[in-house]
């Protein structure tokens, strides 16, 4: 489908209402190079459900939208990217709260 059809489908099926126009050039360029879209915005209802009710119930509720055997484990890099978005910390600044900063004795 083309970008305009994507936007129509997104607004028919989605609940978030994000403005996709800023992504037009990126998505059209990716499509022209043979890339396929395999992800989207996580609806807030599933994000809330995941936090409150856990993976099993959320995966069951969202199963119509997900491929089989979904792995919710993110990498350290993935966590770092999103934590930097939320905190405003530069992505290139190393930060790990679990890291022991004490000097060995």
C-alpha positions in Angstrom: 0.0 0.0 0.0 1.1 3.6 -0.4 1.7 6.0 2.4 -1.8 7.6 2.2 -3.4 4.2 2.4 -1.2 3.4 5.4 -2.4 6.6 7.2 -6.1 5.7 6.4 -5.6 2.1 7.8 -3.7 3.4 10.8 -6.6 5.8 11.7 -9.2 3.0 11.1 -7.5 0.4 13.2 -5.3 2.5 15.6 -6.3 4.2 18.8 -3.3 6.5 19.3 -3.9 9.2 16.6 -0.2 9.9 16.0 0.7 12.2 13.1 2.4 10.0 10.6 3.3 12.7 8.2 6.8 13.3 9.6 7.6 9.7 8.8 6.4 9.9 5.1 9.8 10.3 3.5 11.4 7.6 5.7 8.7 5.1 5.1 8.4 5.7 1.4 12.2 5.5 1.0 12.3 2.3 3.0 9.5 0.8 0.8 11.4 1.8 -2.3 14.3 -0.1 -1.0 12.2 -3.2 -0.4 11.8 -2.9 3.4 8.6 -4.1 5.0 6.9 -2.5 8.0 6.7 -5.0 10.8 6.0 -2.8 13.8 4.0 0.2 14.9 3.0 2.1 18.0 2.0 0.0 21.0 -1.6 1.0 21.9 -1.7 2.5 25.4 -4.3 0.0 26.5 -1.8 -2.9 26.0 1.1 -0.9 27.6 -1.1 -0.4 30.7 -2.2 -4.0 30.7 1.4 -5.2 30.4 2.4 -3.1 33.5 -0.7 -4.0 35.6 -1.5 -7.6 34.5 1.7 -9.0 33.1 2.9 -10.5 29.8 0.7 -13.6 29.6 -2.6 -11.8 29.8 -1.4 -8.9 27.5 -0.1 -11.3 24.9 -3.4 -13.2 24.9 -5.4 -10.0 24.6 -3.2 -8.6 21.7 -2.8 -12.0 20.0 -4.8 -10.9 16.9 -2.1 -8.2 16.2 1.0 -10.3 17.0 2.9 -13.1 15.4 3.2 -16.4 17.2 6.0 -16.7 19.8 6.6 -13.0 20.5 9.6 -12.3 22.6 9.2 -9.2 24.8 12.8 -9.2 25.9 14.6 -6.0 24.9 18.4 -5.6 24.6 20.5 -3.3 26.7 20.7 -1.0 23.7 16.9 -0.9 23.3 16.4 0.0 27.0 19.1 2.6 26.7 17.4 4.3 23.7 14.0 4.5 25.4 15.4 5.5 28.8 17.3 8.3 27.1 14.0 9.5 25.4 12.2 9.5 28.7 14.9 11.1 30.8 16.4 13.5 28.3 19.8 12.0 28.9 22.1 11.9 25.9 22.0 8.5 24.3 25.8 8.6 24.2 26.2 9.1 27.9 26.8 5.8 29.7 24.3 5.3 32.5 23.4 2.1 34.4 21.9 2.4 37.8 22.7 -1.2 38.6 26.4 -0.6 38.0 28.6 -0.7 41.1 30.6 2.5 41.0 32.6 1.8 44.2 36.3 1.1 43.8 37.4 -2.5 44.6 39.2 -2.9 47.9 
